[in-house]
Amino acid sequence: MAKGDAGETQQSDKVPGTTDAVEIAMDEERHDPAPDSPARTLLIRQGRLLELQIRRERMLVWSQGLLMLVGVVAVLGAGVALWRASQDRSIIVQPFSVPEAYAARGLTGEAAALRLVSEMSAIREVTNRTSFLASNRILDNSDAISVQIAQTGLSVEELSRLLGRWLGNQTLVNGQVVDGADGKVTLVLRSSRHGVSTVTGPADQLDSLFVKLAETAFSRAEPTNWVQYLKNKGRYEEALASVKGLVERPETSDLEQANNYSLWSNVDANPQQTRRLALRSLALDPNVMTAELNLFRAEAVLGHDEASLASARRLLALRDDAQNKRYHSSIGRMRSEAESKVNLLTGDYRPITLNGQERNAPTRLLSDGQISARAHDASLTRQLIQDGIDQNRIAPRQIAHLQAEIALARDDGPAALASVGVMESAIEQRSRTPIRPDGPLRQDISEYRALDSAIRNSEGLPLKARALIAAGRPAEARDVLASTPLDAYQAVIARGEAASALKDWADADRWFARAKALAPSLPWAHLADGRSRLARGDLAGAEAALTVAQERAPRLAEVRYEQGLLALRRNDRSAAVRAFKAAAERAPQWGRLHLVWGEAEAGRGRSDTARDLWIKALGMDLSPADRARLDRLLPSS
């Protein structure tokens, strides 16, 4: 019985307790640890199968996610394509119909279309350089990219064009060459939006006829940019006539009319008329940024600095999304110019960099050059001048103007007078130059005469007067200013400066008071008044005037410099040094400042500090008198 029990027990140990093959193999492996046992082999294979299954499941998850991503991208791509199609304002020129004789000579229908496209594209290139309004694309209908879309037989370009025609605002153009029996040829152009146009002329002048046809087509498709093109080409009378035609069109909305008046204000050269037209535009729609731009430019030319500042600030406060979408690529340029004008008028001479496309604009380049010169950074001003010359974006009179500003900043009257003379010669030469090769002289057009007169009164004569004062000729300065308008802010200040240099204190006070009333928020009349009172020994009056100037322009180095001179008059060298140090933080390249600062330090017994300041001044822009003064100081220090 014992034997039987034992046998039954041994038999029962070999009966598995589970039907799972992996568990059975694991149990067998415990009894047979050999590396090549059947159980171990089974377990290894089972592990490999499990890893493969996990990888497949992961791949499935990844593939599903990838498919979802592709779907999202496809939906987004389709949305973008549909949006672009809805915004498409391309001009599509289709092949012309031409007589066989012309086709035999090479002027096929496609060649005629390409010639029209070439001429219209040349016009578009000009407007894209000069206009704030983005110009529409001009395409030849045969200009297709041969990329087929599966199962459609359409190329990407063809699909894009189809969407543009269905959803966008494309203009389809086709034409015809008609050979007349009288030796003349007629070019006929049919537009899906602008009807039929024809030009006729001698058959041997076909090139000029295509130019006329392109101009006709462009003027109808792009009336705003056509006006800008005419202005840029010196066709001033045509530009005025075209923009007046836009204003006189019937059934024009207030927004369209606001844009038309803004365009007119840009074309009309008379700054008074520019001002009136820009104000009329803004009365119809106060959000038209181009009108505000034209307004602050006109106010500046007229010498209305307070009004120019207010207009520039209003422009900066306008919302981008309130502007015409086709102006969006130019909004940054307009804002940049307004910001530079605000900084120039308020004396907020923040550091200027030479980077950015907006710096290429002639108006921005000029104002930045004035800022850097008045901040006593002559090297930067010269670099800006050179950039303008390299880019062909600065006129001779503007170069001379900036060179005069550099000279005045170092108090070099003779050099400033020389540059002013060059500027006046450049202005005179420009007035005797035709506005186009076959056109009238600039001086024979009343609007341009008004513009040149305004620039002379608000910029040229005040600059000349200050150069005369710096050269020790204040009586001549007073005579130069006698004809300037009484509402031109800088000219009125210059009148006060001339009177102060002549020690006619009552007259100086009268002119400074008038200037303060013209521009209550600006610092310049207060600064000039402070200098005048310091010169006559009215230290309390100088302090009061300079305090107001500092409130108006806390970053203006000249105010701190004059406060330092005031402190020296009071024998407070410590206060003077603090003021000069503050001025140097705002104008670190100012040579005269470092010279006087060094003298104040020497007066405090700090000869080493004084010498360091004078050595720095040696590498800065100095007048001949200041450089001679510095040469005398350095050996004895």
C-alpha positions as CSV (number, residue, x, y, z in Angstrom):
1,M,0.0,0.0,0.0
2,A,2.9,2.3,0.8
3,K,4.4,1.4,-2.6
4,G,1.1,2.2,-4.3
5,D,0.8,5.5,-2.5
6,A,4.3,6.6,-3.5
7,G,3.6,5.8,-7.1
8,E,0.4,7.8,-7.1
9,T,2.3,10.8,-5.6
10,Q,5.0,10.7,-8.3
11,Q,2.4,10.5,-11.0
12,S,0.5,13.4,-9.6
13,D,3.6,15.7,-9.7
14,K,3.8,15.5,-13.5
15,V,0.2,16.6,-14.0
16,P,0.2,20.4,-14.8
17,G,-2.0,22.7,-12.7
18,T,-2.8,25.0,-15.6
19,T,-3.4,24.9,-19.4
20,D,-1.3,28.0,-20.2
21,A,1.7,27.0,-22.2
22,V,3.9,29.8,-20.8
23,E,3.2,28.9,-17.3
24,I,3.8,25.2,-18.0
25,A,7.1,26.1,-19.7
26,M,8.1,28.3,-16.7
27,D,7.4,25.4,-14.4
28,E,9.4,22.9,-16.5
29,E,12.3,25.4,-16.7
30,R,12.6,25.3,-12.9
31,H,13.1,21.5,-13.1
32,D,15.3,21.7,-16.2
33,P,17.7,24.7,-16.0
34,A,19.7,23.6,-19.2
35,P,20.1,26.7,-21.5
36,D,18.9,24.7,-24.5
37,S,15.9,23.0,-22.9
38,P,12.6,23.0,-24.7
39,A,11.0,25.1,-22.0
40,R,13.6,27.8,-22.2
41,T,13.4,27.9,-26.0
42,L,9.7,28.3,-25.8
43,L,9.9,31.1,-23.4
44,I,12.5,33.0,-25.5
45,R,10.3,32.6,-28.6
46,Q,7.2,33.7,-26.7
47,G,9.1,36.9,-25.5
48,R,10.1,37.8,-29.0
49,L,6.5,37.4,-30.2
50,L,5.3,39.6,-27.4
51,E,7.9,42.3,-28.3
52,L,6.8,42.2,-31.9
53,Q,3.1,42.5,-30.9
54,I,3.9,45.6,-28.8
55,R,5.8,47.2,-31.6
56,R,2.9,46.6,-34.0
57,E,0.4,48.1,-31.6
58,R,2.7,51.2,-31.2
59,M,3.0,51.5,-35.0
60,L,-0.7,51.3,-35.3
61,V,-1.2,54.1,-32.8
62,W,1.5,56.2,-34.5
63,S,0.0,55.6,-37.9
64,Q,-3.4,56.6,-36.7
65,G,-2.0,59.8,-35.2
66,L,-0.1,60.5,-38.4
67,L,-3.2,60.1,-40.4
68,M,-5.1,62.4,-38.1
69,L,-2.2,65.0,-38.4
70,V,-2.2,64.6,-42.2
71,G,-6.0,65.2,-42.2
72,V,-5.6,68.3,-40.0
73,V,-2.9,69.7,-42.3
74,A,-5.0,68.9,-45.3
75,V,-7.9,70.8,-43.8
76,L,-5.7,73.7,-42.8
77,G,-4.1,73.7,-46.3
78,A,-7.5,73.7,-47.9
79,G,-8.6,76.5,-45.7
80,V,-5.5,78.6,-46.5
81,A,-5.9,77.9,-50.2
82,L,-9.6,79.0,-50.0
83,W,-8.6,82.1,-48.1
84,R,-5.9,83.0,-50.5
85,A,-8.2,82.4,-53.4
86,S,-10.8,84.8,-51.8
87,Q,-8.1,87.5,-51.5
88,D,-6.8,87.0,-55.0
89,R,-6.9,90.2,-57.0
90,S,-4.6,89.1,-59.8
91,I,-4.8,90.5,-63.3
92,I,-4.8,87.5,-65.7
93,V,-3.8,88.3,-69.3
94,Q,-4.9,85.7,-71.8
95,P,-3.4,85.3,-75.3
96,F,-4.4,87.9,-77.8
97,S,-6.1,87.3,-81.1
98,V,-3.6,88.5,-83.8
99,P,-3.6,88.5,-87.7
100,E,-1.6,85.7,-89.3
101,A,0.8,88.2,-90.8
102,Y,1.8,89.4,-87.3
103,A,2.0,85.9,-86.0
104,A,4.3,85.0,-88.9
105,R,6.6,87.9,-87.9
106,G,6.7,86.6,-84.3
107,L,3.9,88.5,-82.7
108,T,1.8,85.5,-81.7
109,G,-1.1,85.8,-79.4
110,E,1.0,84.6,-76.5
111,A,3.8,87.0,-77.4
112,A,1.3,89.9,-77.5
113,A,0.0,88.9,-74.1
114,L,3.6,88.7,-72.7
115,R,4.4,92.2,-74.1
116,L,1.4,93.6,-72.3
117,V,2.3,91.8,-69.1
118,S,5.8,93.1,-69.3
119,E,4.7,96.7,-69.7
120,M,2.1,96.5,-66.9
121,S,4.6,94.8,-64.6
122,A,7.1,97.6,-65.2
123,I,4.4,100.1,-64.0
124,R,3.7,97.8,-61.0
125,E,7.3,97.7,-60.1
126,V,7.5,101.5,-59.8
127,T,4.3,101.7,-57.7
128,N,5.5,99.0,-55.4
129,R,8.6,101.1,-54.6
130,T,6.8,104.3,-54.1
131,S,3.2,103.5,-53.0
132,F,2.0,102.4,-49.6
133,L,-0.8,100.4,-51.3
134,A,0.2,96.9,-52.4
135,S,-0.3,96.5,-56.1
136,N,-2.1,93.5,-57.7
137,R,-0.2,90.7,-59.4
138,I,-0.2,90.7,-63.2
139,L,0.1,87.2,-64.7
140,D,0.4,85.7,-68.1
141,N,-2.2,83.0,-68.5
142,S,0.4,80.6,-69.9
143,D,2.5,80.9,-66.8
144,A,1.6,77.5,-65.3
145,I,3.5,75.2,-63.0
146,S,3.2,71.6,-64.3
147,V,2.5,69.8,-61.1
148,Q,-0.4,67.4,-61.5
149,I,-2.9,66.8,-58.7
150,A,-3.8,63.1,-58.5
151,Q,-7.0,62.0,-60.2
152,T,-8.0,65.6,-61.3
153,G,-5.8,66.4,-64.3
154,L,-5.3,69.8,-62.8
155,S,-1.9,71.4,-62.0
156,V,-1.5,73.2,-58.7
157,E,-1.3,76.5,-60.5
158,E,-4.5,75.7,-62.5
159,L,-6.4,74.8,-59.3
160,S,-5.2,78.0,-57.6
161,R,-6.4,80.0,-60.6
162,L,-9.8,78.3,-60.6
163,L,-10.3,78.9,-56.9
164,G,-9.2,82.5,-57.5
165,R,-11.8,82.9,-60.2
166,W,-14.5,81.3,-58.2
167,L,-13.8,82.9,-54.8
168,G,-11.5,85.9,-55.5
169,N,-11.5,89.1,-57.4
170,Q,-9.4,88.2,-60.4
171,T,-9.6,90.4,-63.5
172,L,-9.4,88.5,-66.8
173,V,-8.0,90.4,-69.7
174,N,-7.7,89.4,-73.4
175,G,-6.9,91.4,-76.4
176,Q,-6.9,91.7,-80.1
177,V,-4.5,93.2,-82.7
178,V,-6.5,94.7,-85.6
179,D,-4.5,95.6,-88.8
180,G,-6.0,98.7,-90.5
181,A,-5.8,99.4,-94.2
182,D,-4.4,102.9,-93.7
183,G,-1.1,101.7,-92.3
184,K,-2.4,101.9,-88.7
185,V,-3.0,99.2,-86.2
186,T,-5.5,99.1,-83.3
187,L,-5.0,97.3,-80.1
188,V,-8.2,96.2,-78.4
189,L,-8.3,95.2,-74.7
190,R,-11.3,93.5,-73.1
191,S,-11.4,93.3,-69.3
192,S,-13.9,91.3,-67.3
193,R,-14.2,94.2,-64.9
194,H,-13.4,97.3,-66.8
195,G,-14.9,96.9,-70.3
196,V,-13.1,97.6,-73.6
197,S,-10.1,99.9,-74.3
198,T,-8.5,100.7,-77.6
199,V,-5.4,102.5,-78.8
200,T,-4.6,103.2,-82.4
201,G,-1.4,104.4,-84.1
202,P,1.1,103.7,-86.9
203,A,2.0,100.1,-87.3
204,D,5.7,100.9,-87.1
205,Q,5.1,102.3,-83.5
206,L,3.8,99.1,-82.1
207,D,6.0,99.3,-79.0
208,S,4.7,102.7,-77.9
209,L,1.1,101.4,-78.6
210,F,1.6,98.5,-76.2
211,V,2.9,101.0,-73.6
212,K,-0.2,103.1,-74.0
213,L,-2.4,100.0,-73.8
214,A,-0.6,98.9,-70.6
215,E,-1.1,102.3,-69.0
216,T,-4.8,102.3,-69.9
217,A,-5.3,98.8,-68.5
218,F,-3.3,99.6,-65.3
219,S,-5.1,102.9,-64.8
220,R,-8.5,101.1,-64.8
221,A,-7.4,98.1,-62.7
222,E,-5.3,100.1,-60.2
223,P,-6.6,103.7,-60.1
224,T,-4.9,104.6,-56.8
225,N,-1.5,103.2,-57.8
226,W,-1.8,104.7,-61.3
227,V,-2.0,108.1,-59.7
228,Q,1.1,107.4,-57.7
229,Y,2.9,106.2,-60.8
230,L,2.1,109.4,-62.6
231,K,3.4,111.4,-59.7
232,N,6.6,109.4,-59.5
233,K,7.2,109.9,-63.3
234,G,6.8,113.6,-63.0
235,R,3.4,113.6,-64.8
236,Y,2.1,116.0,-62.2
237,E,-0.8,117.5,-64.1
238,E,-2.1,114.0,-65.2
239,A,-1.8,112.8,-61.6
240,L,-3.9,115.7,-60.3
241,A,-6.5,115.2,-63.0
242,S,-6.7,111.5,-62.3
243,V,-7.2,111.8,-58.6
244,K,-9.8,114.6,-59.0
245,G,-11.6,112.2,-61.3
246,L,-11.7,109.6,-58.5
247,V,-13.1,112.2,-56.1
248,E,-15.8,113.3,-58.6
249,R,-17.0,109.8,-59.3
250,P,-20.7,109.4,-58.4
251,E,-22.0,107.0,-55.7
252,T,-18.8,106.9,-53.7
253,S,-19.0,105.8,-50.1
254,D,-17.5,107.9,-47.3
255,L,-14.7,105.4,-46.8
256,E,-13.8,105.4,-50.6
257,Q,-14.0,109.2,-50.6
258,A,-11.8,109.4,-47.5
259,N,-9.2,107.3,-49.3
260,N,-9.5,109.5,-52.4
261,Y,-8.9,112.7,-50.5
262,S,-6.0,111.1,-48.8
263,L,-4.5,110.2,-52.1
264,W,-5.1,113.7,-53.4
265,S,-3.4,115.1,-50.3
266,N,-0.4,113.0,-51.2
267,V,-0.3,114.1,-54.8
268,D,-0.8,117.9,-54.3
269,A,2.6,119.5,-53.7
270,N,1.2,122.6,-52.0
271,P,1.5,121.9,-48.3
272,Q,-1.5,124.2,-47.4
273,Q,-3.6,122.2,-49.9
274,T,-2.2,118.9,-48.6
275,R,-3.2,119.9,-45.1
276,R,-6.8,120.8,-46.2
277,L,-7.3,117.6,-48.2
278,A,-5.9,115.4,-45.4
279,L,-8.2,117.1,-42.9
280,R,-11.1,116.5,-45.2
281,S,-10.2,112.8,-45.5
282,L,-10.0,112.4,-41.8
283,A,-13.3,114.2,-41.3
284,L,-14.9,111.4,-43.4
285,D,-13.0,108.6,-41.7
286,P,-10.5,109.4,-38.8
287,N,-8.9,106.0,-39.2
288,V,-7.2,106.6,-42.6
289,M,-3.5,106.3,-41.7
290,T,-2.2,107.6,-44.9
291,A,-4.2,110.8,-44.4
292,E,-2.7,111.3,-41.0
293,L,0.8,110.6,-42.4
294,N,0.2,113.3,-45.1
295,L,-1.1,115.7,-42.4
296,F,1.8,115.5,-40.0
297,R,4.2,115.9,-43.0
298,A,2.4,119.0,-44.2
299,E,2.2,120.6,-40.8
300,A,5.9,120.0,-40.3
301,V,6.7,121.6,-43.6
302,L,4.6,124.6,-42.7
303,G,6.4,125.0,-39.4
304,H,3.4,124.0,-37.3
305,D,5.4,121.7,-35.0
306,E,2.7,121.3,-32.3
307,A,0.1,120.3,-34.9
308,S,2.6,118.0,-36.6
309,L,3.3,116.3,-33.2
310,A,-0.4,115.8,-32.4
311,S,-1.0,114.3,-35.9
312,A,1.9,111.9,-35.6
313,R,0.7,110.8,-32.2
314,R,-2.8,110.2,-33.5
315,L,-1.3,108.0,-36.3
316,L,0.6,105.9,-33.7
317,A,-2.7,105.4,-31.8
318,L,-4.6,104.0,-34.9
319,R,-5.3,100.3,-35.0
320,D,-3.8,98.2,-37.7
321,D,-7.0,96.2,-38.2
322,A,-8.8,99.5,-39.0
323,Q,-6.7,99.9,-42.2
324,N,-7.3,98.8,-45.7
325,K,-5.8,95.3,-46.0
326,R,-3.8,96.3,-49.0
327,Y,-1.9,98.8,-46.8
328,H,-0.9,96.3,-44.2
329,S,2.6,95.7,-45.6
330,S,3.3,99.4,-45.3
331,I,1.9,100.1,-41.8
332,G,5.3,99.5,-40.2
333,R,6.9,102.1,-42.5
334,M,4.2,104.7,-41.6
335,R,4.4,104.0,-37.9
336,S,8.2,104.2,-38.1
337,E,8.2,107.6,-39.7
338,A,5.6,108.9,-37.2
339,E,7.7,107.6,-34.3
340,S,10.8,109.3,-35.6
341,K,9.0,112.6,-36.1
342,V,7.7,112.4,-32.5
343,N,11.2,111.8,-31.2
344,L,12.6,114.7,-33.3
345,L,10.0,117.2,-32.3
346,T,10.1,116.3,-28.6
347,G,13.9,115.9,-28.2
348,D,13.5,112.3,-27.2
349,Y,16.7,111.3,-28.9
350,R,16.7,107.6,-28.4
351,P,19.5,105.4,-29.8
352,I,19.2,105.0,-33.6
353,T,20.2,101.8,-35.3
354,L,21.1,101.4,-39.0
355,N,18.9,98.3,-39.4
356,G,15.4,97.9,-40.8
357,Q,13.8,98.5,-44.1
358,E,11.8,101.5,-42.8
359,R,15.1,103.3,-42.5
360,N,15.2,103.3,-46.4
361,A,12.4,105.8,-46.6
362,P,13.8,109.2,-47.4
363,T,11.7,111.0,-44.9
364,R,12.7,108.6,-42.1
365,L,16.3,108.8,-43.1
366,L,16.3,112.6,-42.9
367,S,14.6,112.8,-39.5
368,D,16.9,110.1,-38.1
369,G,19.9,112.1,-39.4
370,Q,18.6,115.2,-37.7
371,I,18.1,113.3,-34.5
372,S,21.6,111.8,-34.5
373,A,23.2,115.2,-35.4
374,R,21.3,117.0,-32.6
375,A,22.3,114.2,-30.2
376,H,25.9,115.1,-31.2
377,D,26.6,111.7,-32.9
378,A,28.3,113.1,-36.0
379,S,29.7,109.7,-37.1
380,L,26.2,108.1,-37.1
381,T,24.8,111.1,-39.0
382,R,27.6,110.7,-41.6
383,Q,26.8,107.0,-41.9
384,L,23.1,107.7,-42.5
385,I,24.1,110.2,-45.2
386,Q,26.3,107.6,-46.8
387,D,23.6,105.0,-46.6
388,G,21.2,107.4,-48.3
389,I,23.7,108.1,-51.1
390,D,24.4,104.4,-51.6
391,Q,20.6,103.7,-51.8
392,N,19.9,106.8,-53.9
393,R,17.4,107.9,-51.3
394,I,18.7,111.2,-50.2
395,A,18.6,114.5,-52.2
396,P,21.6,116.9,-52.4
397,R,19.7,119.5,-50.3
398,Q,19.1,117.0,-47.6
399,I,22.7,116.0,-47.5
400,A,23.8,119.6,-47.1
401,H,21.0,120.1,-44.5
402,L,22.4,117.3,-42.3
403,Q,26.0,118.5,-42.8
404,A,24.8,121.9,-41.5
405,E,23.2,120.2,-38.5
406,I,26.4,118.4,-37.7
407,A,28.3,121.7,-37.8
408,L,25.8,123.6,-35.6
409,A,25.9,120.8,-33.1
410,R,29.6,121.5,-32.5
411,D,28.9,125.3,-32.7
412,D,30.9,125.7,-35.9
413,G,29.3,128.7,-37.5
414,P,31.5,129.0,-40.6
415,A,31.2,125.3,-41.5
416,A,27.4,125.5,-40.9
417,L,27.2,128.5,-43.2
418,A,29.1,126.7,-45.9
419,S,26.7,123.7,-45.8
420,V,23.7,126.1,-45.8
421,G,25.1,127.7,-48.9
422,V,25.3,124.3,-50.6
423,M,21.8,123.5,-49.5
424,E,20.4,126.8,-51.0
425,S,22.3,126.1,-54.3
426,A,20.8,122.6,-54.4
427,I,17.3,124.0,-53.8
428,E,17.8,126.7,-56.5
429,Q,19.0,124.1,-59.0
430,R,16.1,121.8,-58.2
431,S,13.7,124.7,-58.9
432,R,15.2,125.1,-62.4
433,T,15.0,121.4,-63.2
434,P,12.1,120.0,-65.3
435,I,9.8,117.7,-63.3
436,R,10.2,115.2,-66.2
437,P,12.5,115.2,-69.3
438,D,9.9,116.9,-71.5
439,G,8.0,118.7,-68.8
440,P,7.8,122.2,-67.2
441,L,10.4,123.5,-64.7
442,R,9.6,122.9,-61.1
443,Q,9.6,126.6,-60.5
444,D,6.9,127.1,-63.1
445,I,4.4,124.9,-61.2
446,S,2.6,126.9,-58.5
447,E,2.2,124.0,-56.1
448,Y,5.9,123.2,-56.1
449,R,6.7,126.9,-55.7
450,A,4.5,126.9,-52.6
451,L,6.2,123.7,-51.3
452,D,9.8,125.1,-51.8
453,S,8.8,128.4,-50.1
454,A,7.4,126.6,-47.1
455,I,10.5,124.4,-46.7
456,R,12.7,127.5,-47.0
457,N,10.7,129.4,-44.3
458,S,10.3,126.6,-41.8
459,E,13.7,124.8,-42.3
460,G,16.2,126.7,-44.5
461,L,16.0,130.2,-43.1
462,P,16.0,129.2,-39.4
463,L,19.0,127.0,-40.1
464,K,20.8,129.8,-41.9
465,A,20.0,132.2,-39.1
466,R,21.4,129.9,-36.5
467,A,24.6,129.4,-38.6
468,L,25.0,133.2,-38.9
469,I,24.5,133.6,-35.1
470,A,27.1,130.9,-34.5
471,A,29.4,132.7,-36.9
472,G,29.0,135.9,-34.9
473,R,26.7,137.7,-37.4
474,P,23.4,138.0,-35.5
475,A,22.3,141.2,-37.3
476,E,22.3,139.3,-40.6
477,A,20.4,136.5,-39.0
478,R,17.7,138.9,-37.9
479,D,17.4,140.3,-41.5
480,V,17.2,136.7,-42.9
481,L,14.3,135.9,-40.7
482,A,12.3,139.1,-41.3
483,S,10.1,137.5,-44.0
484,T,9.4,134.2,-42.3
485,P,5.8,133.4,-41.2
486,L,4.8,134.2,-37.7
487,D,3.3,130.8,-37.1
488,A,6.5,128.9,-38.1
489,Y,7.7,127.7,-34.6
490,Q,11.4,127.3,-35.3
491,A,11.6,130.5,-37.2
492,V,10.0,132.4,-34.4
493,I,12.5,130.9,-31.9
494,A,15.3,131.8,-34.2
495,R,14.1,135.4,-34.2
496,G,14.4,135.4,-30.4
497,E,17.8,133.9,-30.6
498,A,19.0,136.6,-33.0
499,A,17.6,139.3,-30.7
500,S,19.3,137.7,-27.7
501,A,22.6,137.6,-29.6
502,L,22.2,141.3,-30.2
503,K,21.4,141.8,-26.5
504,D,17.9,143.1,-27.4
505,W,16.5,141.3,-24.4
506,A,13.0,142.7,-24.6
507,D,12.6,141.6,-28.2
508,A,14.0,138.2,-27.4
509,D,11.5,137.8,-24.6
510,R,8.7,138.8,-27.0
511,W,9.6,136.2,-29.6
512,F,10.2,133.4,-27.0
513,A,6.8,134.1,-25.5
514,R,5.2,133.9,-28.9
515,A,7.0,130.6,-29.7
516,K,5.8,129.1,-26.3
517,A,2.2,130.0,-27.2
518,L,2.6,128.3,-30.7
519,A,3.7,125.0,-29.2
520,P,2.9,124.7,-25.5
521,S,4.1,121.1,-25.2
522,L,7.5,121.5,-26.9
523,P,10.8,122.3,-25.1
524,W,12.6,124.4,-27.6
525,A,11.4,127.9,-26.8
526,H,11.9,127.3,-23.1
527,L,15.5,126.0,-23.8
528,A,16.3,129.1,-25.9
529,D,14.8,131.4,-23.3
530,G,16.9,129.7,-20.6
531,R,20.1,130.3,-22.6
532,S,19.1,133.9,-23.3
533,R,18.5,134.6,-19.6
534,L,21.7,132.8,-18.6
535,A,23.6,135.1,-21.1
536,R,22.1,138.2,-19.5
537,G,22.8,137.0,-16.0
538,D,19.2,136.4,-15.0
539,L,20.0,133.1,-13.2
540,A,16.6,132.7,-11.5
541,G,14.8,133.2,-14.8
542,A,17.2,130.8,-16.6
543,E,16.6,128.2,-13.9
544,A,12.8,128.5,-14.3
545,A,12.9,128.3,-18.1
546,L,15.3,125.3,-18.1
547,T,13.1,123.5,-15.5
548,V,10.1,123.7,-17.9
549,A,12.3,122.6,-20.8
550,Q,13.4,119.5,-18.7
551,E,9.8,118.7,-17.9
552,R,8.9,118.8,-21.6
553,A,12.0,116.8,-22.7
554,P,13.6,114.8,-19.9
555,R,16.0,113.0,-22.3
556,L,17.3,116.2,-23.9
557,A,21.0,116.5,-23.2
558,E,21.1,120.3,-24.1
559,V,18.9,121.1,-21.1
560,R,21.3,119.2,-18.7
561,Y,24.2,121.0,-20.3
562,E,22.7,124.4,-19.8
563,Q,21.8,123.5,-16.2
564,G,25.5,122.6,-15.7
565,L,26.6,126.0,-17.1
566,L,24.1,127.6,-14.7
567,A,25.6,125.8,-11.8
568,L,29.1,127.0,-12.8
569,R,27.7,130.6,-12.8
570,R,26.7,129.9,-9.2
571,N,30.1,128.5,-8.4
572,D,28.6,125.1,-7.6
573,R,31.0,122.8,-9.5
574,S,29.6,119.6,-7.8
575,A,26.1,120.4,-9.2
576,A,27.6,121.3,-12.6
577,V,29.5,117.9,-12.7
578,R,26.2,116.1,-11.9
579,A,24.4,117.9,-14.7
580,F,27.2,117.3,-17.2
581,K,27.3,113.6,-16.3
582,A,23.5,113.4,-16.9
583,A,24.0,115.2,-20.2
584,A,26.7,112.7,-21.2
585,E,24.4,109.8,-20.5
586,R,22.1,111.2,-23.2
587,A,24.8,112.4,-25.6
588,P,27.9,110.3,-25.0
589,Q,29.6,111.6,-28.2
590,W,29.3,115.3,-27.5
591,G,32.8,116.8,-27.6
592,R,32.1,120.3,-26.2
593,L,30.3,118.7,-23.3
594,H,33.3,116.6,-22.3
595,L,35.6,119.7,-22.7
596,V,33.5,121.8,-20.3
597,W,32.9,118.9,-18.0
598,G,36.7,118.4,-17.7
599,E,37.1,122.0,-16.9
600,A,34.6,121.7,-14.0
601,E,36.5,118.6,-12.7
602,A,39.8,120.5,-12.9
603,G,38.2,123.3,-10.9
604,R,37.4,120.8,-8.2
605,G,41.0,119.7,-8.1
606,R,40.4,116.4,-10.0
607,S,43.0,116.8,-12.7
608,D,43.2,113.1,-13.6
609,T,39.5,112.9,-14.2
610,A,39.7,116.2,-16.2
611,R,42.5,114.8,-18.4
612,D,40.6,111.6,-19.1
613,L,37.6,113.6,-20.2
614,W,39.7,115.8,-22.4
615,I,41.4,112.8,-24.0
616,K,37.9,111.4,-24.8
617,A,36.9,114.7,-26.3
618,L,39.9,114.5,-28.7
619,G,38.2,111.7,-30.5
620,M,34.9,113.5,-30.8
621,D,33.5,116.1,-33.2
622,L,34.8,119.6,-32.2
623,S,34.8,123.0,-33.7
624,P,38.2,124.5,-34.6
625,A,37.9,126.9,-31.6
626,D,37.1,124.0,-29.2
627,R,39.9,121.9,-30.5
628,A,42.4,124.8,-30.1
629,R,41.1,125.2,-26.5
630,L,41.6,121.5,-25.8
631,D,45.1,121.6,-27.2
632,R,45.9,124.3,-24.7
633,L,44.4,122.4,-21.8
634,L,46.0,119.0,-22.3
635,P,49.7,119.9,-22.0
636,S,49.1,121.8,-18.8
637,S,47.0,119.0,-17.2
